[in-house]
């Protein structure tokens, strides 16, 4: 089986899709990269690993994550399958630092929605585990605005590097269900 990387802009359905895959294929382990980043930043504050919005001079997240995956692919002679869920790995870093030979890559975006519509979706899909539940509307709008130009670059770079770019702006549930059906065919 192949590893799956679900990357892209926050609040586009990456975690929802990860859980959908794991429900269909229980042998997959979900790696929430945001949790890894937060844990590293809280325990080793000077570590050069962070989110895109941390604006680090050199973010070592791609190299760290690639090594982490490689070291954990085979445990006790058994191949482990991962779903990598992250919003802090850009297409150029993925192409540069990762061995993608046995990996399916999806970048999720919301390119057809306004910032206000994305905020409304945040509130619609929020659950108690989402970071957005603990933020004001103004904080979330600033976050969304920061990522809009990055989202446009992701879309361009997905074409450049041949990665799947999935826009969940319209009829998100149908997009995710159709994508899952397509994935099931590719994994069997």
Long-range contacts (C-beta under 8 A, 24 or more apart in sequence): 1-25, 1-27, 1-28, 1-79, 1-81, 1-187, 2-81, 2-102, 2-103, 2-104, 2-186, 2-187, 3-69, 3-73, 3-81, 3-82, 3-83, 3-84, 3-102, 3-103, 3-104, 4-28, 4-81, 4-82, 4-83, 4-84, 4-103, 4-104, 4-105, 4-106, 4-183, 5-83, 5-84, 5-86, 5-89, 5-94, 5-98, 5-103, 5-104, 5-105, 5-106, 6-83, 6-84, 6-85, 6-86, 6-106, 6-108, 7-84, 7-86, 7-87, 7-89, 7-94, 7-105, 7-106, 7-107, 7-108, 8-87, 8-106, 8-107, 8-108, 8-109, 8-151, 8-154, 8-165, 8-166, 9-87, 9-108, 9-109, 9-110, 9-147, 9-150, 9-151, 9-154, 10-87, 10-143, 10-147, 11-110, 11-118, 11-121, 11-122, 11-125, 11-132, 12-108, 12-109, 12-110, 12-166, 12-168, 13-108, 13-125, 13-168, 13-172, 13-175, 13-176, 14-85, 14-86, 14-87, 14-108, 15-85, 16-125, 16-176, 17-106, 17-108, 17-176, 17-179, 17-180, 18-83, 18-85, 20-176, 20-177, 20-180, 21-83, 21-180, 21-183, 22-83, 24-180, 24-184, 25-81, 25-187, 27-81, 28-81, 28-82, 28-83, 29-80, 29-81, 29-82, 29-83, 30-82, 30-83, 30-85, 31-68, 31-69, 31-82, 31-83, 31-84, 31-85, 32-85, 33-61, 33-65, 33-84, 33-85, 33-86, 33-87, 33-88, 33-89, 34-85, 34-86, 34-87, 34-88, 34-131, 36-65, 36-68, 37-61, 37-88, 50-88, 51-87, 51-88, 52-87, 52-88, 52-90, 52-147, 52-150, 53-143, 53-146, 53-147, 59-88, 59-93, 61-88, 61-89, 61-93, 62-89, 62-93, 62-94, 62-96, 62-97, 62-98, 63-97, 65-89, 65-98, 66-97, 66-98, 66-99, 69-98, 70-99, 90-150, 90-153, 90-154, 90-157, 91-154, 91-157, 91-158, 91-160, 91-161, 91-163, 92-157, 92-161, 94-161, 94-163, 95-161, 104-164, 104-183, 104-186, 104-187, 105-163, 105-164, 106-163, 106-164, 106-165, 106-166, 106-179, 107-154, 107-155, 107-158, 107-163, 107-164, 107-165, 107-166, 108-166, 108-167, 108-168, 109-151, 109-154, 109-155, 109-165, 109-166, 109-167, 109-168, 109-169, 110-151, 110-167, 110-168, 110-169, 111-151, 111-152, 111-155, 111-167, 111-169, 112-167, 112-169, 112-170, 113-169, 115-141, 115-144, 115-145, 115-148, 116-141, 118-144, 119-144, 121-172
